[in-house]
Amino acid sequence: MLAKKKVAFHTLGCKLNFTETSTIARSFIENGYELTNFANKADFYVINTCSVTDNADKKFKNILNKANKNNPDAFNIVVGCYAQLKPQSISKIQGVDLVLGANEKFNVVDYLDSLTKDNTLVYSCDINDVNSYESSYSVDDRTRSFLKIQDGCDYKCTYCTIPLARGVSRSDSLENIKNNISQISSKSVKEIILTGVNIGDYGKGEFGNKKHETTFLELIKELDLTTNIDRFRISSIEPNLLKNDIIDFVSKSNLFVPHFHIPLQSGSNKILAKMKRRYKKELYEDRINHIHSKINDCCIGVDVIVGFPGETDSDFQDTYDFLLNLEISYLHVFTYSERDNTEAALMSDLIPKNIRNQRSKMLRSLSEKKRRIFYNSQLNKIRPILFETENKLGYIHGYTDNYIKVRHPWNPNLSNKIIYAKLSKIDNEGFVRLEAFEKKEKDKECLNSDSYW
C-alpha cells in the first residue's frame, strides 16, 4: 500500500486567512493526503499569505526558507492576498513552485499533478473577475471556531490593498452559514467567531448583486436562536456599520458576548479624511458611549494606524488624547507602511520611520495601560470562562465572555468547558487568576452542571 503524501500549512495574517487555510486543508484530506506540522518533512508546503503590511511580505520569505530547508524536494505552493497582488514577483522567488490567486486557491488539489521542479506555475485571474463566494471555517481548535460569513470590500481606504487582493464585497447565504454551524458544532466547539473582511456589510450577494438579501442585524438575530453553540463573538466591524440597533440587540442577546473590536485608525478627522474612512471621530465616540450605556463590562478593542502620510505631531497628539480619554480596553497598533497601487503610496509628507516607530511605541504602551485598567475593573466579578484544551507549562488558559485572558493550574476536567468563576487578581504575566465556587453559592444562571469545578 502506497504511503499517503503529506502536506503542511502555514498561515500569515488575519483570522479570515486561518478559516480559508482550514478549508483548503480539508480538501487535501478528502483527496487522500495526510496533514503534518510545517516543521516536519512534507511533500507539499502551502503558505497562505497576507499583504496588509510590508512586514507580512518579509515573513512570507522567512517561512518559504523554512520549507525549503525542511525538504528541498517538496513543492511549495503560495496562496492568499500576497499571491493575488504580486503573482509574477512571487513566481520568481527561489523555491516557489505554484502561485494561486483568489479565485483559484480553493481548488489547489486540482493543480498538483501539473507541478514540476523545472517550471513555476501561476494561476491568478484579474481581481475584477473575483465575485463568487467560497464558504470556509476553522475547526483546528475544538474550543472555538472562526466562521467566514463575508469576503471582499467595496470601501476605498487609501492605504488598503484588501479590495485589490479579495475583490468586491460578497456574502455567504444564511442557509450555508447555518449548515456550517451544524458542521462546527459536531466537533464539540463551544464558541464561534464571525469573521470576514467587512462583516458589517454582510448580505451583498455574488456576481455583483449589491442588494442586501439579509442584513448583519438580521443574521445575528437568526444565529441567536442557535441551540448547539454556547456563544458567538463578533470580529472587527466598521464603526459606521455598527449601528445602535446592533449594539442594542447584543445587549439583550442569549449567545452574543459583550465584546466588540472596532477599527478607528486615527483620532484626527483630517487624517481620517485623507484615509477616506467613512466616519469622523465624533461618530466613533458616540458608538463607544452607546455601548457602555447598554452593556455592562463590555470589552472594546481598537485598531489604529500611526505614521500615515501628513500625520503631524498635532494629529498624532489628537489620536493619543482621543484614545486616552475613551473608555476602551486595548489597542491593535499598526505602523503605516507604503503599499503598491494604493493612493497613500503616492502621497507626499511621508513620516520618517523612526517617528512612526516612536508613535507606535507610545500607543502600545497606552494599550497596556488600558488593558490593565479594564482587567482591574473586572476583579471580584463572576464571569463565564471558556477554557482551552492545552496544558501550557502546568496551566490551563481561557477567555471570559468579555475577552479577559485567564489562567489556572492545569485541570483536565476544565478542558473545553464554560465555567463561572470569580476573577481574583492579575498575575505578573498579565493573566487573571480565579477563585473557585461551590455549587450552592451559584445563582440560577449558573445551575448547569458543566459550570462547576
SETI-811579 format. One line per 2 residues: number of its first residue (from 1); their letters; for each residue x, y, z of C-alpha. Coordinates in Angstrom, 1 decimal, always signed. Example, Ala and Ser with C-alpha at 12.3 -4.5 7.8 and 13.67 -1.06 7.14 Angstrom:
# residues 2
1 = AS = +12.3,-4.5,+7.8  +13.7,-1.1,+7.1 .
END
This chain:
# residues 453
1 = ML = +0.0,+0.0,+0.0  +1.4,+3.4,-1.0 .
3 = AK = +2.1,+5.9,+1.8  -0.1,+9.0,+1.7 .
5 = KK = +1.6,+12.1,+0.5  +2.0,+14.7,+3.2 .
7 = VA = +1.0,+18.4,+3.2  +1.9,+21.1,+5.7 .
9 = FH = +0.3,+24.6,+6.0  +1.4,+27.9,+7.4 .
11 = TL = -0.9,+30.9,+7.6  +0.1,+34.5,+7.8 .
13 = GC = -2.2,+37.4,+8.6  -5.8,+37.6,+9.8 .
15 = KL = -8.3,+35.1,+11.2  -10.0,+35.1,+7.8 .
17 = NF = -6.9,+33.5,+6.3  -7.0,+30.9,+9.0 .
19 = TE = -10.6,+29.9,+8.1  -9.6,+29.5,+4.5 .
21 = TS = -6.4,+27.5,+5.3  -8.6,+25.1,+7.3 .
23 = TI = -11.0,+24.7,+4.4  -8.2,+24.1,+1.9 .
25 = AR = -6.6,+21.6,+4.3  -9.9,+19.7,+4.4 .
27 = SF = -9.9,+19.5,+0.6  -6.5,+17.8,+0.8 .
29 = IE = -7.7,+15.3,+3.4  -10.8,+14.5,+1.3 .
31 = NG = -8.4,+13.7,-1.6  -6.3,+11.3,+0.4 .
33 = YE = -3.4,+13.4,+1.6  -2.1,+13.4,+5.2 .
35 = LT = -1.6,+16.6,+7.2  +1.6,+17.2,+9.0 .
37 = NF = +3.2,+20.0,+11.0  +5.0,+22.7,+9.0 .
39 = AN = +8.3,+21.9,+10.8  +8.2,+18.3,+9.5 .
41 = KA = +9.2,+16.9,+6.2  +6.3,+17.1,+3.7 .
43 = DF = +5.7,+16.6,+0.0  +3.8,+19.9,-0.3 .
45 = YV = +4.1,+23.1,+1.7  +1.2,+25.6,+1.4 .
47 = IN = +1.8,+29.1,+2.6  -1.3,+31.3,+2.9 .
49 = TC = +0.0,+34.8,+2.7  -1.0,+38.3,+3.9 .
51 = SV = -0.1,+41.6,+2.4  -1.5,+44.2,+4.8 .
53 = TD = +1.9,+45.4,+5.8  +5.5,+45.3,+4.4 .
55 = NA = +6.4,+43.1,+7.4  +3.9,+40.4,+6.2 .
57 = DK = +5.7,+40.2,+2.9  +9.1,+39.7,+4.7 .
59 = KF = +7.6,+37.0,+7.0  +6.5,+35.1,+3.9 .
61 = KN = +10.0,+34.8,+2.6  +11.2,+33.6,+6.0 .
63 = IL = +8.5,+30.9,+6.0  +9.4,+29.8,+2.5 .
65 = NK = +13.1,+29.4,+3.5  +12.0,+27.1,+6.4 .
67 = AN = +10.0,+25.0,+3.9  +13.0,+24.7,+1.6 .
69 = KN = +15.2,+23.6,+4.5  +12.7,+21.0,+5.7 .
71 = NP = +12.5,+19.3,+2.3  +14.3,+20.9,-0.7 .
73 = DA = +12.4,+18.4,-3.0  +9.0,+19.4,-1.8 .
75 = FN = +6.6,+21.6,-3.9  +6.0,+25.0,-2.3 .
77 = IV = +2.5,+26.5,-3.0  +1.7,+30.1,-2.4 .
79 = VG = -1.9,+31.4,-2.0  -3.6,+34.3,-0.3 .
81 = CY = -3.6,+38.1,-0.6  +0.1,+38.5,-1.5 .
83 = AQ = -0.3,+35.8,-4.2  -3.2,+37.7,-5.7 .
85 = LK = -1.4,+41.1,-5.6  +2.0,+40.1,-6.9 .
87 = PQ = +1.8,+36.6,-8.5  +4.6,+37.2,-11.1 .
89 = SI = +7.0,+38.6,-8.5  +6.4,+35.7,-6.2 .
91 = SK = +6.9,+33.2,-9.0  +10.5,+34.5,-9.5 .
93 = IQ = +11.4,+33.7,-5.8  +13.7,+30.7,-5.5 .
95 = GV = +11.7,+27.7,-4.2  +8.2,+28.7,-5.3 .
97 = DL = +6.5,+26.1,-7.5  +2.9,+27.2,-7.7 .
99 = VL = +1.1,+30.5,-7.2  -2.7,+30.7,-6.9 .
101 = GA = -4.8,+33.8,-6.8  -8.1,+34.5,-5.0 .
103 = NE = -10.3,+32.5,-7.4  -8.0,+29.5,-7.7 .
105 = KF = -6.8,+28.8,-4.2  -9.7,+26.7,-3.1 .
107 = NV = -9.1,+24.3,-5.9  -5.4,+23.8,-5.1 .
109 = VD = -5.5,+20.0,-5.3  -6.6,+20.2,-8.9 .
111 = YL = -3.2,+21.7,-9.8  -0.9,+19.3,-8.0 .
113 = DS = -0.4,+16.7,-10.9  +0.9,+19.5,-13.1 .
115 = LT = +3.8,+20.5,-10.8  +7.4,+20.1,-11.8 .
117 = KD = +10.6,+21.5,-10.4  +11.5,+22.9,-13.8 .
119 = NT = +8.8,+25.5,-14.1  +6.8,+27.7,-11.7 .
121 = LV = +3.1,+27.7,-12.4  +1.0,+30.8,-11.9 .
123 = YS = -2.8,+30.9,-12.0  -4.3,+34.2,-11.0 .
125 = CD = -7.3,+35.9,-12.6  -7.9,+39.7,-12.6 .
127 = IN = -9.3,+40.8,-9.3  -12.3,+42.3,-11.1 .
129 = DV = -13.3,+38.8,-12.1  -13.4,+37.6,-8.4 .
131 = NS = -17.0,+37.8,-7.5  -18.1,+34.3,-6.3 .
133 = YE = -18.2,+33.3,-2.7  -16.4,+30.3,-1.0 .
135 = SS = -17.6,+29.2,+2.4  -14.9,+28.4,+5.0 .
137 = YS = -14.4,+27.8,+8.7  -11.7,+26.6,+11.0 .
139 = VD = -12.1,+23.6,+13.4  -8.4,+23.1,+14.3 .
141 = DR = -9.2,+24.2,+17.9  -12.2,+22.3,+19.2 .
143 = TR = -12.8,+25.1,+21.8  -13.6,+27.9,+19.3 .
145 = SF = -14.0,+28.2,+15.5  -13.7,+31.1,+13.1 .
147 = LK = -16.6,+31.2,+10.6  -16.3,+33.3,+7.5 .
149 = IQ = -19.6,+35.0,+6.6  -18.4,+37.7,+4.2 .
151 = DG = -15.5,+38.4,+1.8  -14.1,+41.3,-0.1 .
153 = CD = -14.7,+45.1,+0.4  -16.3,+47.9,-1.6 .
155 = YK = -14.6,+50.6,+0.5  -11.7,+52.6,-1.0 .
157 = CT = -9.5,+53.4,+2.0  -6.3,+55.0,+0.6 .
159 = YC = -3.9,+52.8,+2.5  -5.5,+49.4,+1.9 .
161 = TI = -4.7,+46.7,-0.6  -7.5,+44.3,+0.5 .
163 = PL = -10.0,+45.3,-2.3  -7.2,+44.6,-4.7 .
165 = AR = -6.5,+41.2,-3.1  -10.0,+40.0,-2.4 .
167 = GV = -12.4,+41.7,-4.7  -15.8,+43.2,-4.2 .
169 = SR = -17.9,+42.7,-1.0  -20.0,+39.5,-1.1 .
171 = SD = -21.5,+37.2,+1.4  -22.4,+33.7,+2.3 .
173 = SL = -26.1,+32.7,+2.4  -27.9,+32.4,+5.7 .
175 = EN = -28.6,+28.8,+4.8  -24.9,+28.0,+4.2 .
177 = IK = -23.9,+29.7,+7.4  -26.4,+27.6,+9.4 .
179 = NN = -25.1,+24.5,+7.7  -21.6,+25.4,+8.6 .
181 = IS = -22.6,+26.0,+12.2  -24.0,+22.5,+12.3 .
183 = QI = -20.7,+21.1,+11.0  -18.8,+23.1,+13.5 .
185 = SS = -21.0,+22.1,+16.5  -20.5,+18.4,+15.6 .
187 = KS = -16.8,+18.9,+16.6  -17.8,+19.9,+20.2 .
189 = VK = -16.9,+23.6,+19.5  -18.2,+26.0,+22.1 .
191 = EI = -17.6,+29.4,+20.6  -17.9,+30.7,+17.0 .
193 = IL = -16.3,+34.0,+15.9  -17.9,+35.6,+12.9 .
195 = TG = -15.3,+36.9,+10.6  -14.8,+38.5,+7.2 .
197 = VN = -13.2,+41.5,+5.5  -16.1,+43.9,+6.3 .
199 = IG = -18.7,+41.9,+8.2  -21.0,+44.8,+8.8 .
201 = DY = -21.6,+44.9,+5.1  -22.9,+41.3,+5.3 .
203 = GK = -25.7,+40.5,+2.9  -24.4,+41.5,-0.5 .
205 = GE = -24.6,+38.6,-2.9  -22.4,+37.1,-5.5 .
207 = FG = -21.7,+38.3,-9.1  -22.3,+42.0,-8.5 .
209 = NK = -25.6,+41.7,-6.7  -25.3,+44.6,-4.3 .
211 = KH = -28.7,+44.2,-2.7  -28.5,+43.1,+0.9 .
213 = ET = -30.6,+39.9,+0.9  -30.0,+39.6,+4.7 .
215 = TF = -28.6,+42.4,+6.8  -26.0,+41.8,+9.5 .
217 = LE = -28.6,+42.5,+12.2  -31.0,+40.0,+10.7 .
219 = LI = -28.1,+37.5,+10.6  -27.2,+37.8,+14.2 .
221 = KE = -30.8,+37.7,+15.3  -31.2,+34.4,+13.5 .
223 = LD = -28.0,+33.0,+14.9  -29.0,+33.9,+18.4 .
225 = LT = -31.6,+31.2,+18.1  -28.9,+28.5,+17.7 .
227 = TN = -29.2,+25.7,+20.2  -26.0,+23.8,+19.6 .
229 = ID = -23.4,+26.5,+20.2  -22.7,+28.2,+23.5 .
231 = RF = -21.6,+31.6,+22.4  -20.9,+33.8,+19.4 .
233 = RI = -18.3,+36.6,+19.1  -18.3,+39.4,+16.5 .
235 = SS = -14.9,+40.1,+15.0  -13.8,+43.5,+13.7 .
237 = IE = -16.7,+45.7,+12.5  -16.6,+49.2,+11.0 .
239 = PN = -17.9,+51.9,+13.3  -20.3,+53.3,+10.6 .
241 = LL = -21.8,+49.9,+10.2  -22.0,+49.1,+13.9 .
243 = KN = -25.5,+50.6,+14.2  -27.1,+51.3,+17.5 .
245 = DI = -29.7,+48.6,+16.9  -26.9,+46.0,+16.6 .
247 = ID = -25.5,+47.2,+19.9  -29.0,+47.1,+21.5 .
249 = FV = -29.5,+43.6,+20.3  -26.2,+42.3,+21.6 .
251 = SK = -27.0,+43.9,+25.0  -30.1,+41.5,+25.3 .
253 = SN = -28.7,+38.5,+23.3  -28.6,+35.0,+24.6 .
255 = LF = -25.4,+34.0,+22.8  -23.5,+37.0,+21.6 .
257 = VP = -20.8,+38.0,+24.1  -20.1,+41.6,+25.3 .
259 = HF = -17.0,+42.2,+23.1  -16.6,+44.5,+20.1 .
261 = HI = -13.5,+45.2,+18.0  -14.0,+48.5,+16.2 .
263 = PL = -11.3,+50.0,+13.9  -10.6,+53.7,+14.5 .
265 = QS = -7.3,+54.2,+12.5  -6.9,+57.8,+13.6 .
267 = GS = -8.3,+60.2,+16.2  -7.7,+63.1,+13.8 .
269 = NK = -10.6,+64.0,+11.4  -8.1,+65.4,+9.0 .
271 = IL = -6.2,+62.1,+8.8  -9.5,+60.1,+8.6 .
273 = AK = -10.5,+62.1,+5.6  -7.1,+61.5,+3.9 .
275 = MK = -7.6,+57.8,+4.6  -11.1,+58.0,+3.1 .
277 = RR = -12.6,+56.5,+6.1  -16.4,+56.7,+6.2 .
279 = YK = -16.9,+58.4,+9.6  -15.5,+61.1,+11.9 .
281 = KE = -14.1,+60.6,+15.4  -17.4,+62.1,+16.8 .
283 = LY = -19.4,+59.2,+15.4  -16.8,+56.7,+16.8 .
285 = ED = -17.1,+58.3,+20.2  -20.9,+58.1,+20.0 .
287 = RI = -20.7,+54.3,+19.3  -18.4,+53.7,+22.3 .
289 = NH = -20.7,+55.7,+24.6  -23.8,+53.9,+23.3 .
291 = IH = -22.1,+50.5,+24.0  -21.4,+51.5,+27.6 .
293 = SK = -24.9,+52.8,+28.1  -26.3,+49.5,+27.1 .
295 = IN = -23.8,+46.8,+28.0  -22.1,+46.5,+31.4 .
297 = DC = -18.4,+45.3,+31.4  -18.1,+45.3,+27.6 .
299 = CI = -14.6,+44.8,+26.2  -13.8,+47.1,+23.3 .
301 = GV = -10.7,+46.7,+21.1  -9.5,+49.3,+18.7 .
303 = DV = -7.3,+49.3,+15.5  -5.2,+52.4,+14.9 .
305 = IV = -2.6,+53.3,+12.3  +0.3,+55.6,+13.2 .
307 = GF = +2.6,+57.5,+10.8  +0.1,+57.9,+7.9 .
309 = PG = +1.4,+60.5,+5.4  +0.8,+64.0,+6.6 .
311 = ET = +0.2,+63.0,+10.2  +1.8,+65.9,+12.1 .
313 = DS = +2.7,+65.9,+15.8  -0.5,+67.6,+16.5 .
315 = DF = -2.5,+65.0,+14.5  -0.9,+62.2,+16.5 .
317 = QD = -1.5,+64.0,+19.8  -5.2,+64.3,+18.8 .
319 = TY = -5.2,+60.5,+18.3  -3.4,+59.8,+21.6 .
321 = DF = -5.6,+62.2,+23.6  -8.8,+60.8,+22.0 .
323 = LL = -7.8,+57.2,+22.9  -6.6,+58.2,+26.3 .
325 = NL = -10.0,+59.7,+27.2  -12.1,+57.0,+25.5 .
327 = EI = -13.4,+54.0,+27.6  -11.7,+51.2,+25.6 .
329 = SY = -10.0,+48.0,+26.6  -7.0,+47.5,+24.3 .
331 = LH = -5.4,+48.6,+21.0  -4.1,+46.9,+18.0 .
333 = VF = -1.4,+49.3,+16.7  -0.2,+49.3,+13.1 .
335 = TY = +2.8,+51.2,+11.9  +1.9,+52.6,+8.4 .
337 = SE = +3.8,+51.1,+5.5  +3.6,+52.0,+1.9 .
339 = RD = +1.7,+49.5,-0.3  +1.9,+49.5,-4.0 .
341 = NT = -1.1,+50.5,-6.1  -2.7,+52.5,-3.2 .
343 = EA = -3.5,+56.2,-3.2  -1.5,+56.7,+0.0 .
345 = AL = +1.7,+55.4,-1.6  +1.7,+58.4,-3.9 .
347 = MS = +1.1,+61.0,-1.1  +3.7,+63.5,-0.1 .
349 = DL = +4.6,+64.4,+3.5  +5.9,+60.9,+4.4 .
351 = IP = +6.6,+60.4,+8.1  +10.2,+59.3,+8.9 .
353 = KN = +10.3,+55.6,+10.0  +11.9,+56.5,+13.4 .
355 = IR = +9.0,+58.8,+14.2  +6.4,+56.1,+13.1 .
357 = NQ = +8.1,+53.7,+15.4  +8.2,+56.1,+18.3 .
359 = RS = +4.5,+56.8,+17.9  +3.7,+53.1,+17.7 .
361 = KM = +5.6,+52.5,+20.9  +3.6,+55.2,+22.7 .
363 = LR = +0.3,+53.7,+21.6  +1.4,+50.2,+22.5 .
365 = SL = +2.2,+51.5,+26.0  -1.2,+53.1,+26.2 .
367 = SE = -2.8,+49.9,+25.2  -1.1,+48.0,+28.1 .
369 = KK = -2.4,+50.7,+30.5  -5.9,+50.5,+29.0 .
371 = RR = -5.9,+46.7,+29.3  -4.7,+46.8,+32.9 .
373 = IF = -7.5,+49.3,+33.8  -10.1,+47.1,+32.1 .
375 = YN = -8.8,+44.0,+33.9  -8.8,+45.7,+37.2 .
377 = SQ = -12.4,+46.9,+36.7  -13.4,+43.2,+36.4 .
379 = LN = -11.7,+41.8,+39.5  -14.1,+40.3,+42.1 .
381 = KI = -16.8,+39.8,+39.4  -18.1,+36.4,+38.3 .
383 = RP = -17.7,+35.7,+34.6  -18.2,+32.7,+32.4 .
385 = IL = -14.8,+31.4,+31.1  -14.3,+29.1,+28.2 .
387 = FE = -11.2,+27.0,+28.9  -8.9,+25.8,+26.2 .
389 = TE = -7.6,+22.2,+25.8  -3.8,+22.6,+26.1 .
391 = NK = -1.6,+22.1,+29.1  +0.8,+25.1,+28.9 .
393 = LG = +3.6,+24.7,+31.4  +1.2,+23.4,+34.1 .
395 = YI = -1.6,+25.9,+33.4  -4.9,+25.8,+31.5 .
397 = HG = -5.8,+29.1,+29.8  -9.1,+30.5,+28.7 .
399 = YT = -11.1,+33.6,+27.9  -14.1,+35.2,+29.7 .
401 = DN = -17.1,+36.2,+27.6  -15.7,+39.8,+27.7 .
403 = YI = -12.3,+38.7,+26.4  -10.2,+38.6,+29.5 .
405 = KV = -7.3,+36.2,+29.4  -7.3,+33.9,+32.4 .
407 = RH = -5.1,+31.0,+33.5  -5.5,+28.4,+36.3 .
409 = PW = -3.4,+25.4,+37.4  -3.9,+22.6,+34.9 .
411 = NP = -7.0,+20.6,+35.4  -8.2,+18.4,+32.5 .
413 = NL = -11.7,+18.5,+33.8  -12.0,+22.1,+32.8 .
415 = SN = -10.9,+21.5,+29.2  -13.3,+22.9,+26.6 .
417 = KI = -15.9,+23.8,+29.3  -17.5,+27.1,+30.2 .
419 = IY = -17.0,+27.7,+33.9  -18.4,+30.5,+36.1 .
421 = AK = -15.7,+31.9,+38.4  -14.7,+35.0,+40.3 .
423 = LS = -11.8,+36.9,+38.8  -9.4,+37.2,+41.7 .
425 = KI = -6.1,+39.0,+40.7  -3.8,+39.9,+37.9 .
427 = DN = -0.5,+37.9,+37.9  +2.9,+39.1,+36.9 .
429 = EG = +2.4,+38.0,+33.3  -0.8,+39.8,+32.8 .
431 = FV = -3.2,+36.9,+33.1  -6.2,+37.0,+35.5 .
433 = RL = -6.3,+34.3,+38.2  -9.5,+32.8,+39.5 .
435 = EA = -11.3,+31.7,+42.7  -13.5,+28.6,+42.7 .
437 = FE = -17.0,+28.5,+43.9  -19.2,+25.8,+45.5 .
439 = KK = -22.4,+24.9,+43.6  -24.5,+26.2,+46.5 .
441 = EK = -23.1,+29.7,+46.0  -24.3,+30.0,+42.4 .
443 = DK = -27.3,+31.9,+41.3  -29.9,+30.4,+38.9 .
445 = EC = -27.8,+31.5,+35.9  -25.1,+29.0,+36.9 .
447 = LN = -27.1,+25.9,+37.6  -25.7,+23.9,+34.6 .
449 = SD = -23.6,+21.1,+36.0  -20.8,+21.9,+33.5 .
451 = SY = -20.4,+25.3,+35.2  -18.5,+24.0,+38.2 .
453 = W = -15.1,+22.7,+39.1 .
END
